[in-house]
């Protein structure tokens, strides 16, 4: 994990609102509509997540769709293949470092819910290391008679003796938090405990935590996140814990954080007023909050050797200097708190390069960059008042990520892969600069006759839009190749080269073409690439995606009859908009856990937190542009649409299943055919265990073969 950076604040596509409950997540009811809007939405009843009428509707559509898709000749083989892949012991067990142990969470056919386990580095180097079980989630679920899904843990620095474990019912984002003794491998009797809610909690010391939880409507924001932070002492009632910070109801949320640098400890509160803007407050010894004088959109990337590192999301003029968007800057943190603004520019990106992530070890900063959507990692060190930088010598062309680091040493685990190269885990020593391939996945599909090409589509404003095509080496450009175009285009998320055994075995081996579009709205070229498609400019992302589709057709790689598109969550909105804007371009659409009703999205679960991305549909001027693409509002009875496959989960407490339900129902009312599958659990990922994941992927690719290989 990143050095000393125990941030509960993770404004990503995670977490949503759910109330405390004893059995199964109960999603918060959505606000009542005004009468005029209610009468206009004939399918509002489908937003009642577990209502009998809605569930019966779901079951009927599931049966109708599955009766067709599961009969496809490929389904059974794909399902068995996928179970083998998901449960294979050949997977790399990625690890985190704590107190001389390497920790890993593992699922397989025997341990469906998973094992949290540990081993030593000496053992880990072996082909078959011996693992010590720390927590068996399957056994815990049986003992508690709960459908537990493991959602991670936060362990107390620097001793790593106690952990706060997050457990979800059925895969929802809302979690129950229990205190766990890592040395005794047992839950702490009468330890810190939070009932199910969307919460935030972080260690201060053994007997103290900073915590935010659902204490009732006044304690939650409009987005369903917590808006207060309390200082909770062991042995006291949480309701009696004093509130040390309170945000606004209109905020996205408030998160406590503790950051360590050597012997120094800093307590922070992060108050997020939108998805991309926030105020950082540092707490003094009396827990009084002082706001840091930094731009609200700045990225706090680390604290090491007294130096605080910031990533610029926009230009910043301060103390007579201009620090440019996309760059990294650093300053002595204590000096900064005392008024200094003498920053060092430690990395300046160019138009082809963006910063993907920043990770720290004991003495080094590792900056993972993307250069035309391929990873290059740089190693930095603060030495004698200056920053030294050099590239890390690892393979070119591909995606890398730091999968494990520690502030106790300079040993780092770095994973490398690309579309046709299975993952290789490197052990890298930042002191010596030496790396060793520690573990590698075997090839899960035959790539000997495959190739990858990167093309650039030129958008209407002359911006080059990159996309990768994975295909047979001898592919004939005759327009007849079944092709899946995948995209996301939002929230500064970058789609990097990734080896997928499922895509390879389910699609590529049998001659399918797979395309990944790096459209604007993502983070492939830094903050500006993302900001280009925000709010009123959202059509840029949609047009980029459609432009890639048109480019594939113009090249003869495929044709509308053989072209399918795929996306989930924000990507579900992307493909939902694409097929309503240009139904003539596609013959298959996988629309997974999607946003589709953009008039109501901000009233459903975590939707209000995303208004910085899409806009506020309750503001007339903003609804004016949102309604031009909202898929639910742009269906037209006179148009023919591809036979869309909607997938969602009843237990998704991030993106409301009502989006998919209502869109399908509206299409049905217009006489439009579609497929529909809703998993009764699984959370926002749509599946909560390996078997469910294997099943969902088998359905997905059977659908694409059904639609595109005709």
C-alpha positions, 0 to 999 in steps of 0.5 A: 500500500502507498506509504503511510497514506491511510486515506479513507477518502477515495472519491472514485466510483465507489460507495453509495448509500444504504441504511443500517439493517440486520439482514440484507441491504435496504436501499434508501428510498428515493425522494418523491417526484413532483406530480408532473414528473411522476405522471410522465414516468410510467415506470417509476415503480421499477425503482422500488428495488425489492418491491414484489411487483418490480422483482416479479418483473425482473424474474420474468425478463430474466427467464425470457432472456436466459432461455435464449442466451443459455441455449447458444451453442457456446454458452456451456463451454464458455461457462466451464472455461470461465470457471476454470479461469476464475478458480485457477491456482495459476493466478498471481497472488498480489500482496501487500506488505505489513510487518515482515509478512506478505498478505493476500486475499484469495478466492477459488473453487473451494474458497468461494467467498475468499481467504485473507492469508499471509506468508513470508517473502522467502515462501512467496518466491516459491512456485507453491508457497505455504500460506497461513490463513488469517481470516476465512470469509466462507467460514465467517459467513457460515458462522454468522449466517450472512452472505458476507463479501470481503471489502478490504481492511485498514490496519493500524500503522505502524504496528499493524496489530489491529485492523478494521475489516469491511464486510458487505452483505451480498456485494453492496458498497455499504459495509459492516466494520469489525475490529480484528486482531491481526496477531491473534487472527480473531475479532476483538471482543467488544472492539470497534464496530459499525453496523451496516452503512456507508461509513468512513473510519481511520485509526488515530491510535490503538484506542482512538479512531476518527469515524463517520457513519449513518447516525440518521438523515442529518448525518448524511449528505445528499449524495448518501455519504457521511458529513460528520467526523467524530473522535471515538474512544475505545470503551465509549458509545459512538453516539457519545463521541464528540463531533470534531468536523461537520460538512454541509448537506450539499457536500459529496461527503466528509472523510477523515485521514491519517498520514504518517511521515517518519515519527510525525502524524498528521490528522486530516479531514477532507471535505468534498463539495463535488466529485473533483473539488475538496478542501483539506483540513489539518487538525491541531493537537486540540482537533481544531481544523485549519484549511490548507491553502491549496486549489480545491481540485489539487491531488494530494499524492504523498508525504515523504521525508518532510516533503508533501507532493501535489498533482496539479489538475489545473494551472495554479498561480501562487507567489509569482509562479505558475504551476501547470496542469498535469505536473507534480510539485513538492514542498517542505510540509512544515514550511508550507503550513507556516506560509512558504510557497516555494514549491519544486517542480518535480515532474512536468508532463507533455501533451503525450504524457500523463501521470497515472499514479504516485506511490511511495516506499521508505525513501522513494517516490514511484511515478507511473506515467502513461505515454500514449497509453503505455506505462513508463515508471520514474523513480524519484528521491529527495536528497540534499534539498533536491529531487533526483529522477530516473526511469525504472528499467522495465519492459516497454509497451504495456500497462504497469502498476505498483501492486505492493510497497511499504514504508519500512523498506524500498522493496516494491512489487510491480505488475506488467502486462499488455493485451497479449502478454500475461501478467508478470510480477516484478520484485523491484529494489529501488535502492539498487535499481534491480528487478526480478520477474518473480511470478508470471501467469501462463498463457491462458489463450493462444496468441500466436496468431494475434496482433495488436495495433494502435490507431488514431481516429481524428475527431471533428476538432482535429484531436487524435483519439487513440484506440487499440485493436486486438485481432488475428494477424491475417484478418481480412478487412472485408467488413465481416469480422464480429467486433466488440468496441469497449469504452468508458470515457469518464471520471479520469479513468484510463483504459490501459493495455490489459491481458484478459484471459476471458476476452482471449478465450471467449472472443479472440481465439475464435476470430472475434476482434476486440477494440479498446477506445481511449476517448476523452473523459478518461485520464489517458492524457491527463486532467485536460483529457478528462475535463474536455468532456465534462458537463455541457461538453459530454457529447465529446466523449460520445462523439469520440466513441462513435467516431472510433466505431465509424473509423473501424467501419471505414477501415473495413475491420467490421460493419454495423451488422457485425459491430457490438459495443460494451460498457459498464457504469459510466460506460453503460451510459456511454453505450446507452447514449451511443445506441440511441444516437446512432442505432444504425452503427451497431448490432449488439450493445452490452449495457452493464450496471448503467446510468440511463435516466439522467433526469433522475440519476442524482436522486438515486443512490450515490448519483448526487455525487456525480453532478460535477461530471454530468451536471445537475438535471434540476437546474434548467440550463443544465438539464437543457444539455443533459436531456439531449443525450439522456438515453431514457429520454431519447428513445424514439418509437419510430427508430429501430434499435439493436437488441440490447443486453441490459445487465444489473444487480439488485444489490447494486447500491451505487448505480441504481438497478432502476436505470436498466429496469426502466430503460428495458421496460420503456423499450418493451412498451415501444415494441423494441426487443432486448435481453435483460439479466439482473443478478440478485446480489453482486453489488456494482460489479454485477457478481459477488463470487467467481462462479457468478463472474464466470456465469455473467461473462459466459452470458455476455460473450454468448450474447455477442456471438449470437448477435454478431456472428450471423 
